[in-house]
Amino acid sequence: MTSEPNLFRIFILVIGMSLVTYIPRALPMLFLKEFRLNPSVENFLKLIPYAALGALIFPEILFSTNHMASSVTGGILAAVVAYFKGNLLIAVVAGIFGTVLYQWLFL
Amino acid sequence: MKRTMLIQGLKAGIPIALGYIPIAIAFGILSRAEEIPIEVSMLMSLTVFAGASQFVAVNLLSLGTGIGEVIVTTFILNFRHFLMSASLFQRIEKNLTMKKLSVLSFGITDETFSLASVTELDHEERLPFNYLFGLMLISFFAWNVGTWIGLFMGNILPTLIQNSMGIALYAMFIGLLVPAVRKSIPLLFVALIAMTAHSLLILLPFLPSLSSGWNVVIATILASFIGTLIIEKEAFQ
Protein backbone atom coordinates (compact mmCIF):
# COMPACT_ATOMS: atom_id res chain seq x y z
CA MET A 1 0.00 0.00 0.00
CA THR A 2 3.02 2.28 -0.13
CA SER A 3 3.65 2.49 -3.88
CA GLU A 4 3.21 5.98 -5.37
CA PRO A 5 0.01 5.66 -7.43
CA ASN A 6 -1.64 3.92 -4.49
CA LEU A 7 -0.66 6.66 -2.07
CA PHE A 8 -2.12 9.23 -4.45
CA ARG A 9 -5.36 7.25 -4.66
CA ILE A 10 -5.63 7.08 -0.88
CA PHE A 11 -5.09 10.84 -0.64
CA ILE A 12 -7.95 11.35 -3.09
CA LEU A 13 -10.00 9.02 -0.92
CA VAL A 14 -9.28 11.01 2.26
CA ILE A 15 -10.20 14.27 0.52
CA GLY A 16 -13.46 12.64 -0.66
CA MET A 17 -14.19 11.37 2.85
CA SER A 18 -13.60 14.79 4.36
CA LEU A 19 -15.94 16.43 1.81
CA VAL A 20 -18.85 14.01 2.27
CA THR A 21 -18.43 14.37 6.05
CA TYR A 22 -18.14 18.16 6.07
CA ILE A 23 -20.98 19.02 3.68
CA PRO A 24 -23.83 17.49 5.79
CA ARG A 25 -22.29 19.14 8.86
CA ALA A 26 -22.25 22.57 7.25
CA LEU A 27 -25.36 22.80 5.09
CA PRO A 28 -27.96 23.27 7.90
CA MET A 29 -25.75 25.75 9.80
CA LEU A 30 -25.04 27.86 6.75
CA PHE A 31 -28.44 27.92 5.10
CA LEU A 32 -31.07 27.25 7.75
CA LYS A 33 -31.34 30.92 8.69
CA GLU A 34 -33.04 31.56 5.36
CA PHE A 35 -36.13 29.83 6.69
CA ARG A 36 -38.35 30.57 9.62
CA LEU A 37 -39.04 27.24 11.27
CA ASN A 38 -42.52 26.41 12.42
CA PRO A 39 -42.86 25.57 16.14
CA SER A 40 -43.28 21.81 15.75
CA VAL A 41 -40.17 21.59 13.58
CA GLU A 42 -38.36 23.55 16.27
CA ASN A 43 -39.63 21.13 18.95
CA PHE A 44 -38.59 18.21 16.78
CA LEU A 45 -35.06 19.63 16.53
CA LYS A 46 -34.93 20.19 20.30
CA LEU A 47 -35.71 16.53 20.96
CA ILE A 48 -33.04 15.26 18.58
CA PRO A 49 -30.16 15.39 21.12
CA TYR A 50 -32.00 13.11 23.55
CA ALA A 51 -33.18 10.73 20.85
CA ALA A 52 -29.69 10.65 19.34
CA LEU A 53 -28.10 9.93 22.73
CA GLY A 54 -30.53 7.06 23.28
CA ALA A 55 -29.83 5.58 19.84
CA LEU A 56 -26.07 6.05 20.21
CA ILE A 57 -25.95 4.36 23.62
CA PHE A 58 -28.09 1.32 23.03
CA PRO A 59 -27.46 -1.36 21.93
CA GLU A 60 -23.89 -0.42 20.85
CA ILE A 61 -22.69 -0.04 24.45
CA LEU A 62 -23.04 -3.80 24.87
CA PHE A 63 -20.27 -4.35 22.32
CA SER A 64 -18.06 -1.43 23.34
CA THR A 65 -15.48 -3.58 25.09
CA ASN A 66 -14.38 -7.14 24.44
CA HIS A 67 -16.70 -8.44 27.14
CA MET A 68 -20.41 -7.61 27.41
CA ALA A 69 -20.76 -7.95 31.19
CA SER A 70 -17.84 -5.57 31.73
CA SER A 71 -19.45 -3.00 29.40
CA VAL A 72 -22.74 -3.30 31.29
CA THR A 73 -20.96 -2.90 34.63
CA GLY A 74 -19.22 0.26 33.43
CA GLY A 75 -22.45 1.60 31.91
CA ILE A 76 -24.48 1.05 35.07
CA LEU A 77 -21.82 2.61 37.28
CA ALA A 78 -21.64 5.64 34.97
CA ALA A 79 -25.45 5.97 35.09
CA VAL A 80 -25.60 5.74 38.89
CA VAL A 81 -22.87 8.35 39.29
CA ALA A 82 -24.49 10.62 36.68
CA TYR A 83 -27.83 10.31 38.47
CA PHE A 84 -26.54 11.27 41.90
CA LYS A 85 -23.56 13.49 41.06
CA GLY A 86 -24.56 14.96 37.70
CA ASN A 87 -20.89 15.54 36.87
CA LEU A 88 -19.84 14.41 33.42
CA LEU A 89 -16.16 13.87 34.07
CA ILE A 90 -16.80 11.80 37.20
CA ALA A 91 -19.37 9.71 35.28
CA VAL A 92 -16.81 8.96 32.55
CA VAL A 93 -14.16 8.00 35.10
CA ALA A 94 -16.71 5.83 36.93
CA GLY A 95 -17.62 4.07 33.68
CA ILE A 96 -13.98 3.30 32.89
CA PHE A 97 -13.35 2.26 36.50
CA GLY A 98 -16.34 -0.14 36.50
CA THR A 99 -15.20 -1.79 33.27
CA VAL A 100 -11.55 -2.10 34.35
CA LEU A 101 -12.61 -3.45 37.74
CA TYR A 102 -14.83 -6.11 36.18
CA GLN A 103 -12.12 -7.23 33.75
CA TRP A 104 -9.51 -7.26 36.48
CA LEU A 105 -11.69 -9.27 38.89
CA PHE A 106 -13.36 -11.73 36.57
CA LEU A 107 -11.35 -12.13 33.38
CA MET B 1 -15.85 37.90 28.66
CA LYS B 2 -14.94 36.40 25.29
CA ARG B 3 -11.82 34.86 26.75
CA THR B 4 -13.58 33.35 29.73
CA MET B 5 -16.11 31.78 27.33
CA LEU B 6 -13.28 30.19 25.37
CA ILE B 7 -11.73 28.83 28.55
CA GLN B 8 -15.10 27.64 29.79
CA GLY B 9 -15.55 25.79 26.49
CA LEU B 10 -12.11 24.22 26.70
CA LYS B 11 -12.85 23.04 30.23
CA ALA B 12 -16.27 21.69 29.28
CA GLY B 13 -14.58 19.64 26.56
CA ILE B 14 -12.25 17.77 28.92
CA PRO B 15 -14.56 14.73 29.29
CA ILE B 16 -14.76 14.48 25.48
CA ALA B 17 -10.99 14.74 25.16
CA LEU B 18 -10.62 12.06 27.81
CA GLY B 19 -12.86 9.76 25.81
CA TYR B 20 -11.28 10.57 22.44
CA ILE B 21 -7.64 9.95 23.28
CA PRO B 22 -7.85 6.17 23.86
CA ILE B 23 -10.13 5.70 20.86
CA ALA B 24 -7.84 7.76 18.64
CA ILE B 25 -4.88 5.72 19.93
CA ALA B 26 -6.76 2.58 18.91
CA PHE B 27 -7.35 4.15 15.48
CA GLY B 28 -3.63 4.86 15.13
CA ILE B 29 -2.70 1.32 16.15
CA LEU B 30 -5.24 -0.19 13.75
CA SER B 31 -4.07 1.92 10.79
CA ARG B 32 -0.49 0.91 11.49
CA ALA B 33 -1.53 -2.75 11.69
CA GLU B 34 -3.40 -2.46 8.36
CA GLU B 35 -0.33 -0.82 6.76
CA ILE B 36 -2.05 2.45 5.95
CA PRO B 37 0.66 5.09 5.31
CA ILE B 38 1.19 7.21 8.42
CA GLU B 39 0.61 10.53 6.63
CA VAL B 40 -2.75 9.26 5.35
CA SER B 41 -3.96 8.33 8.85
CA MET B 42 -2.82 11.70 10.17
CA LEU B 43 -4.55 13.54 7.33
CA MET B 44 -7.72 11.54 7.97
CA SER B 45 -7.88 12.61 11.62
CA LEU B 46 -7.14 16.21 10.60
CA THR B 47 -9.69 16.53 7.80
CA VAL B 48 -12.45 13.97 8.48
CA PHE B 49 -12.61 14.11 12.31
CA ALA B 50 -15.32 11.45 12.62
CA GLY B 51 -14.34 8.37 14.59
CA ALA B 52 -16.51 5.51 13.39
CA SER B 53 -16.12 6.34 9.71
CA GLN B 54 -12.33 6.48 10.03
CA PHE B 55 -12.24 2.99 11.54
CA VAL B 56 -14.54 1.70 8.81
CA ALA B 57 -12.44 3.36 6.10
CA VAL B 58 -9.23 1.75 7.36
CA ASN B 59 -11.01 -1.57 7.59
CA LEU B 60 -12.41 -1.32 4.05
CA LEU B 61 -9.05 -0.17 2.66
CA SER B 62 -7.36 -3.20 4.14
CA LEU B 63 -9.97 -5.38 2.43
CA GLY B 64 -9.16 -3.69 -0.87
CA THR B 65 -12.54 -1.98 -1.23
CA GLY B 66 -12.82 0.64 -3.99
CA ILE B 67 -12.55 4.37 -3.30
CA GLY B 68 -16.13 5.11 -4.34
CA GLU B 69 -17.58 2.56 -1.94
CA VAL B 70 -15.54 3.86 0.98
CA ILE B 71 -16.69 7.42 0.26
CA VAL B 72 -20.37 6.39 0.03
CA THR B 73 -20.07 4.43 3.29
CA THR B 74 -18.48 7.46 4.96
CA PHE B 75 -21.33 9.65 3.75
CA ILE B 76 -23.96 7.23 5.10
CA LEU B 77 -22.20 6.84 8.45
CA ASN B 78 -21.80 10.57 8.94
CA PHE B 79 -25.10 11.83 7.57
CA ARG B 80 -26.50 11.99 11.11
CA HIS B 81 -24.43 15.15 11.56
CA PHE B 82 -26.88 16.82 9.18
CA LEU B 83 -29.63 16.44 11.82
CA MET B 84 -27.27 17.49 14.58
CA SER B 85 -26.19 20.58 12.67
CA ALA B 86 -29.82 21.65 12.17
CA SER B 87 -30.59 21.04 15.83
CA LEU B 88 -27.48 22.77 17.17
CA PHE B 89 -28.03 25.80 14.95
CA GLN B 90 -31.13 26.63 17.01
CA ARG B 91 -28.94 26.94 20.09
CA ILE B 92 -25.99 28.96 18.76
CA GLU B 93 -25.77 32.73 19.26
CA LYS B 94 -27.55 34.59 16.49
CA ASN B 95 -26.06 36.51 13.57
CA LEU B 96 -22.74 34.72 13.34
CA THR B 97 -20.77 35.24 10.14
CA MET B 98 -20.67 32.49 7.52
CA LYS B 99 -16.98 32.09 8.28
CA LYS B 100 -17.60 31.37 11.96
CA LEU B 101 -20.50 29.04 11.16
CA SER B 102 -18.37 27.10 8.70
CA VAL B 103 -15.71 26.67 11.38
CA LEU B 104 -18.25 25.43 13.95
CA SER B 105 -19.75 23.04 11.37
CA PHE B 106 -16.45 21.22 11.10
CA GLY B 107 -16.42 20.49 14.83
CA ILE B 108 -19.80 18.75 14.99
CA THR B 109 -19.44 15.19 16.27
CA ASP B 110 -21.80 12.98 18.29
CA GLU B 111 -19.96 14.05 21.41
CA THR B 112 -19.51 17.81 20.87
CA PHE B 113 -23.11 18.04 19.67
CA SER B 114 -24.54 16.10 22.63
CA LEU B 115 -22.55 18.07 25.17
CA ALA B 116 -23.35 21.45 23.60
CA SER B 117 -27.05 20.57 23.30
CA VAL B 118 -27.55 19.82 26.97
CA THR B 119 -25.40 22.72 28.20
CA GLU B 120 -27.10 25.61 30.00
CA LEU B 121 -24.77 28.55 30.54
CA ASP B 122 -25.30 31.21 33.22
CA HIS B 123 -26.28 34.57 31.74
CA GLU B 124 -26.41 33.25 28.17
CA GLU B 125 -29.52 31.96 26.52
CA ARG B 126 -27.70 30.75 23.44
CA LEU B 127 -24.21 29.29 23.15
CA PRO B 128 -21.56 31.86 22.22
CA PHE B 129 -19.11 31.15 19.39
CA ASN B 130 -16.11 31.17 21.70
CA TYR B 131 -17.61 28.58 24.03
CA LEU B 132 -18.37 26.16 21.21
CA PHE B 133 -15.04 26.85 19.56
CA GLY B 134 -13.21 25.97 22.79
CA LEU B 135 -15.28 22.82 23.24
CA MET B 136 -14.59 21.66 19.69
CA LEU B 137 -10.93 22.71 19.71
CA ILE B 138 -9.96 20.57 22.70
CA SER B 139 -11.88 17.62 21.24
CA PHE B 140 -10.18 18.02 17.86
CA PHE B 141 -6.80 18.40 19.54
CA ALA B 142 -7.31 15.24 21.63
CA TRP B 143 -8.44 13.26 18.58
CA ASN B 144 -5.30 14.17 16.64
CA VAL B 145 -2.85 13.79 19.51
CA GLY B 146 -4.38 10.39 20.23
CA THR B 147 -3.96 9.41 16.57
CA TRP B 148 -0.26 10.34 16.66
CA ILE B 149 0.30 8.45 19.90
CA GLY B 150 -1.31 5.37 18.37
CA LEU B 151 0.72 5.71 15.18
CA PHE B 152 4.13 6.39 16.70
CA MET B 153 4.02 4.76 20.11
CA GLY B 154 1.77 1.84 19.30
CA ASN B 155 0.95 -0.64 21.97
CA ILE B 156 2.21 1.16 25.05
CA LEU B 157 -1.07 0.78 26.92
CA PRO B 158 -1.53 -2.40 28.96
CA THR B 159 -4.07 -4.75 27.41
CA LEU B 160 -6.44 -4.44 30.37
CA ILE B 161 -6.71 -0.67 29.87
CA GLN B 162 -6.97 -1.01 26.06
CA ASN B 163 -9.81 -3.48 26.41
CA SER B 164 -11.68 -1.24 28.82
CA MET B 165 -11.37 2.12 27.03
CA GLY B 166 -14.18 1.38 24.58
CA ILE B 167 -16.58 2.20 27.37
CA ALA B 168 -15.36 5.82 27.75
CA LEU B 169 -17.53 7.49 25.12
CA TYR B 170 -20.61 5.51 26.12
CA ALA B 171 -20.06 6.48 29.74
CA MET B 172 -19.98 10.06 28.50
CA PHE B 173 -23.22 9.67 26.55
CA ILE B 174 -24.79 8.22 29.70
CA GLY B 175 -23.38 11.09 31.74
CA LEU B 176 -25.08 13.52 29.35
CA LEU B 177 -28.41 11.73 29.07
CA VAL B 178 -29.09 10.68 32.66
CA PRO B 179 -29.17 14.15 34.29
CA ALA B 180 -31.47 15.41 31.49
CA VAL B 181 -33.99 12.55 31.69
CA ARG B 182 -33.91 12.65 35.47
CA LYS B 183 -35.61 16.04 35.30
CA SER B 184 -38.02 15.22 32.49
CA ILE B 185 -40.16 12.11 32.01
CA PRO B 186 -40.97 13.05 28.38
CA LEU B 187 -37.26 13.19 27.52
CA LEU B 188 -36.84 9.78 29.16
CA PHE B 189 -39.57 8.45 26.88
CA VAL B 190 -37.92 9.91 23.79
CA ALA B 191 -34.57 8.33 24.72
CA LEU B 192 -36.19 4.95 25.45
CA ILE B 193 -38.11 5.02 22.17
CA ALA B 194 -34.84 5.72 20.34
CA MET B 195 -33.10 2.81 22.11
CA THR B 196 -35.97 0.46 21.33
CA ALA B 197 -36.23 1.59 17.71
CA HIS B 198 -32.49 1.18 17.21
CA SER B 199 -32.54 -2.31 18.74
CA LEU B 200 -35.51 -3.34 16.58
CA LEU B 201 -33.82 -2.05 13.43
CA ILE B 202 -30.87 -4.30 14.21
CA LEU B 203 -32.79 -7.34 15.45
CA LEU B 204 -35.92 -7.70 13.34
CA PRO B 205 -35.20 -10.05 10.47
CA PHE B 206 -37.79 -8.68 8.07
CA LEU B 207 -36.36 -5.16 8.12
CA PRO B 208 -33.62 -4.52 5.57
CA SER B 209 -30.21 -4.61 7.20
CA LEU B 210 -28.81 -1.09 7.03
CA SER B 211 -25.47 0.32 8.05
CA SER B 212 -25.23 1.41 11.67
CA GLY B 213 -25.15 5.06 10.55
CA TRP B 214 -28.60 4.80 8.94
CA ASN B 215 -29.98 2.88 11.90
CA VAL B 216 -29.03 5.72 14.23
CA VAL B 217 -30.52 8.31 11.87
CA ILE B 218 -33.82 6.45 11.53
CA ALA B 219 -34.15 5.70 15.25
CA THR B 220 -33.38 9.34 16.11
CA ILE B 221 -35.89 10.78 13.65
CA LEU B 222 -38.58 8.32 14.69
CA ALA B 223 -38.16 8.97 18.41
CA SER B 224 -38.03 12.77 17.99
CA PHE B 225 -41.09 12.64 15.75
CA ILE B 226 -43.12 10.55 18.20
CA GLY B 227 -41.89 12.80 20.99
CA THR B 228 -43.02 15.91 19.14
CA LEU B 229 -46.47 14.39 18.66
CA ILE B 230 -47.03 13.32 22.27
CA ILE B 231 -45.23 16.00 24.25
CA GLU B 232 -46.71 19.37 24.83
CA LYS B 233 -44.46 22.31 24.20
CA GLU B 234 -44.24 23.33 27.87
CA ALA B 235 -42.99 19.91 28.88
CA PHE B 236 -39.45 20.45 27.74
CA GLN B 237 -38.93 24.18 27.64
Chai-1 contact restraints between the chains, C-beta under 6 A:
chainA,res_idxA,chainB,res_idxB,connection_type,confidence,min_distance_angstrom,max_distance_angstrom,comment,restraint_id
A,M1,B,E35,contact,1.0,0.0,6.0,A-B,restraint_1
A,T2,B,P37,contact,1.0,0.0,6.0,A-B,restraint_2
A,L7,B,P37,contact,1.0,0.0,6.0,A-B,restraint_3
A,I10,B,V40,contact,1.0,0.0,6.0,A-B,restraint_4
A,L13,B,I67,contact,1.0,0.0,6.0,A-B,restraint_5
A,L13,B,V70,contact,1.0,0.0,6.0,A-B,restraint_6
A,V14,B,L43,contact,1.0,0.0,6.0,A-B,restraint_7
A,V14,B,M44,contact,1.0,0.0,6.0,A-B,restraint_8
A,G16,B,I71,contact,1.0,0.0,6.0,A-B,restraint_9
A,M17,B,V48,contact,1.0,0.0,6.0,A-B,restraint_10
A,M17,B,T74,contact,1.0,0.0,6.0,A-B,restraint_11
A,S18,B,T47,contact,1.0,0.0,6.0,A-B,restraint_12
A,S18,B,V48,contact,1.0,0.0,6.0,A-B,restraint_13
A,V20,B,I71,contact,1.0,0.0,6.0,A-B,restraint_14
A,V20,B,T74,contact,1.0,0.0,6.0,A-B,restraint_15
A,V20,B,F75,contact,1.0,0.0,6.0,A-B,restraint_16
A,T21,B,V48,contact,1.0,0.0,6.0,A-B,restraint_17
A,T21,B,A50,contact,1.0,0.0,6.0,A-B,restraint_18
A,T21,B,N78,contact,1.0,0.0,6.0,A-B,restraint_19
A,P24,B,F79,contact,1.0,0.0,6.0,A-B,restraint_20
A,P24,B,H81,contact,1.0,0.0,6.0,A-B,restraint_21
A,P24,B,F82,contact,1.0,0.0,6.0,A-B,restraint_22
A,R25,B,H81,contact,1.0,0.0,6.0,A-B,restraint_23
A,R25,B,S85,contact,1.0,0.0,6.0,A-B,restraint_24
A,R25,B,S105,contact,1.0,0.0,6.0,A-B,restraint_25
A,R25,B,I108,contact,1.0,0.0,6.0,A-B,restraint_26
A,A26,B,S102,contact,1.0,0.0,6.0,A-B,restraint_27
A,A26,B,S105,contact,1.0,0.0,6.0,A-B,restraint_28
A,P28,B,S85,contact,1.0,0.0,6.0,A-B,restraint_29
A,P28,B,A86,contact,1.0,0.0,6.0,A-B,restraint_30
A,P28,B,F89,contact,1.0,0.0,6.0,A-B,restraint_31
A,M29,B,S85,contact,1.0,0.0,6.0,A-B,restraint_32
A,M29,B,F89,contact,1.0,0.0,6.0,A-B,restraint_33
A,M29,B,L101,contact,1.0,0.0,6.0,A-B,restraint_34
A,M29,B,S105,contact,1.0,0.0,6.0,A-B,restraint_35
A,L30,B,L101,contact,1.0,0.0,6.0,A-B,restraint_36
A,L32,B,F89,contact,1.0,0.0,6.0,A-B,restraint_37
A,S40,B,T228,contact,1.0,0.0,6.0,A-B,restraint_38
A,N43,B,T228,contact,1.0,0.0,6.0,A-B,restraint_39
A,F44,B,S224,contact,1.0,0.0,6.0,A-B,restraint_40
A,F44,B,T228,contact,1.0,0.0,6.0,A-B,restraint_41
A,L45,B,A86,contact,1.0,0.0,6.0,A-B,restraint_42
A,L45,B,S87,contact,1.0,0.0,6.0,A-B,restraint_43
A,L45,B,Q90,contact,1.0,0.0,6.0,A-B,restraint_44
A,L47,B,V190,contact,1.0,0.0,6.0,A-B,restraint_45
A,L47,B,S224,contact,1.0,0.0,6.0,A-B,restraint_46
A,L47,B,G227,contact,1.0,0.0,6.0,A-B,restraint_47
A,I48,B,L83,contact,1.0,0.0,6.0,A-B,restraint_48
A,I48,B,S87,contact,1.0,0.0,6.0,A-B,restraint_49
A,I48,B,S224,contact,1.0,0.0,6.0,A-B,restraint_50
A,P49,B,S114,contact,1.0,0.0,6.0,A-B,restraint_51
A,P49,B,S117,contact,1.0,0.0,6.0,A-B,restraint_52
A,Y50,B,L187,contact,1.0,0.0,6.0,A-B,restraint_53
A,Y50,B,V190,contact,1.0,0.0,6.0,A-B,restraint_54
A,Y50,B,A191,contact,1.0,0.0,6.0,A-B,restraint_55
A,A51,B,V190,contact,1.0,0.0,6.0,A-B,restraint_56
A,A51,B,A194,contact,1.0,0.0,6.0,A-B,restraint_57
A,A51,B,T220,contact,1.0,0.0,6.0,A-B,restraint_58
A,A51,B,A223,contact,1.0,0.0,6.0,A-B,restraint_59
A,A51,B,S224,contact,1.0,0.0,6.0,A-B,restraint_60
A,A52,B,T220,contact,1.0,0.0,6.0,A-B,restraint_61
A,L53,B,S114,contact,1.0,0.0,6.0,A-B,restraint_62
A,L53,B,F173,contact,1.0,0.0,6.0,A-B,restraint_63
A,L53,B,L177,contact,1.0,0.0,6.0,A-B,restraint_64
A,G54,B,A191,contact,1.0,0.0,6.0,A-B,restraint_65
A,G54,B,A194,contact,1.0,0.0,6.0,A-B,restraint_66
A,G54,B,M195,contact,1.0,0.0,6.0,A-B,restraint_67
A,A55,B,A194,contact,1.0,0.0,6.0,A-B,restraint_68
A,A55,B,H198,contact,1.0,0.0,6.0,A-B,restraint_69
A,A55,B,V216,contact,1.0,0.0,6.0,A-B,restraint_70
A,A55,B,A219,contact,1.0,0.0,6.0,A-B,restraint_71
A,A55,B,T220,contact,1.0,0.0,6.0,A-B,restraint_72
A,L56,B,D110,contact,1.0,0.0,6.0,A-B,restraint_73
A,L56,B,F173,contact,1.0,0.0,6.0,A-B,restraint_74
A,I57,B,Y170,contact,1.0,0.0,6.0,A-B,restraint_75
A,I57,B,F173,contact,1.0,0.0,6.0,A-B,restraint_76
A,F58,B,M195,contact,1.0,0.0,6.0,A-B,restraint_77
A,P59,B,S199,contact,1.0,0.0,6.0,A-B,restraint_78
A,I61,B,Y170,contact,1.0,0.0,6.0,A-B,restraint_79
A,S64,B,G166,contact,1.0,0.0,6.0,A-B,restraint_80
A,S64,B,I167,contact,1.0,0.0,6.0,A-B,restraint_81
A,S64,B,Y170,contact,1.0,0.0,6.0,A-B,restraint_82
A,T65,B,N163,contact,1.0,0.0,6.0,A-B,restraint_83
A,T65,B,S164,contact,1.0,0.0,6.0,A-B,restraint_84
A,T65,B,G166,contact,1.0,0.0,6.0,A-B,restraint_85
A,T65,B,I167,contact,1.0,0.0,6.0,A-B,restraint_86
A,N66,B,N163,contact,1.0,0.0,6.0,A-B,restraint_87
A,S71,B,I167,contact,1.0,0.0,6.0,A-B,restraint_88
A,G74,B,I167,contact,1.0,0.0,6.0,A-B,restraint_89
A,A78,B,A171,contact,1.0,0.0,6.0,A-B,restraint_90
A,A78,B,I174,contact,1.0,0.0,6.0,A-B,restraint_91
A,A79,B,I174,contact,1.0,0.0,6.0,A-B,restraint_92
A,A79,B,V178,contact,1.0,0.0,6.0,A-B,restraint_93
A,A82,B,I174,contact,1.0,0.0,6.0,A-B,restraint_94
A,A82,B,G175,contact,1.0,0.0,6.0,A-B,restraint_95
A,A82,B,V178,contact,1.0,0.0,6.0,A-B,restraint_96
A,A82,B,P179,contact,1.0,0.0,6.0,A-B,restraint_97
A,Y83,B,V178,contact,1.0,0.0,6.0,A-B,restraint_98
A,G86,B,P179,contact,1.0,0.0,6.0,A-B,restraint_99
A,L88,B,P15,contact,1.0,0.0,6.0,A-B,restraint_100
A,L88,B,G175,contact,1.0,0.0,6.0,A-B,restraint_101
A,L89,B,P15,contact,1.0,0.0,6.0,A-B,restraint_102
A,A91,B,A171,contact,1.0,0.0,6.0,A-B,restraint_103
A,A91,B,G175,contact,1.0,0.0,6.0,A-B,restraint_104
A,V92,B,P15,contact,1.0,0.0,6.0,A-B,restraint_105
A,V92,B,L18,contact,1.0,0.0,6.0,A-B,restraint_106
A,V92,B,A168,contact,1.0,0.0,6.0,A-B,restraint_107
A,V92,B,A171,contact,1.0,0.0,6.0,A-B,restraint_108
A,V92,B,M172,contact,1.0,0.0,6.0,A-B,restraint_109
A,V92,B,G175,contact,1.0,0.0,6.0,A-B,restraint_110
A,G95,B,I167,contact,1.0,0.0,6.0,A-B,restraint_111
A,G95,B,A171,contact,1.0,0.0,6.0,A-B,restraint_112
A,I96,B,A168,contact,1.0,0.0,6.0,A-B,restraint_113
A,T99,B,S164,contact,1.0,0.0,6.0,A-B,restraint_114
A,T99,B,I167,contact,1.0,0.0,6.0,A-B,restraint_115
A,V100,B,S164,contact,1.0,0.0,6.0,A-B,restraint_116
A,Q103,B,L160,contact,1.0,0.0,6.0,A-B,restraint_117
A,Q103,B,S164,contact,1.0,0.0,6.0,A-B,restraint_118
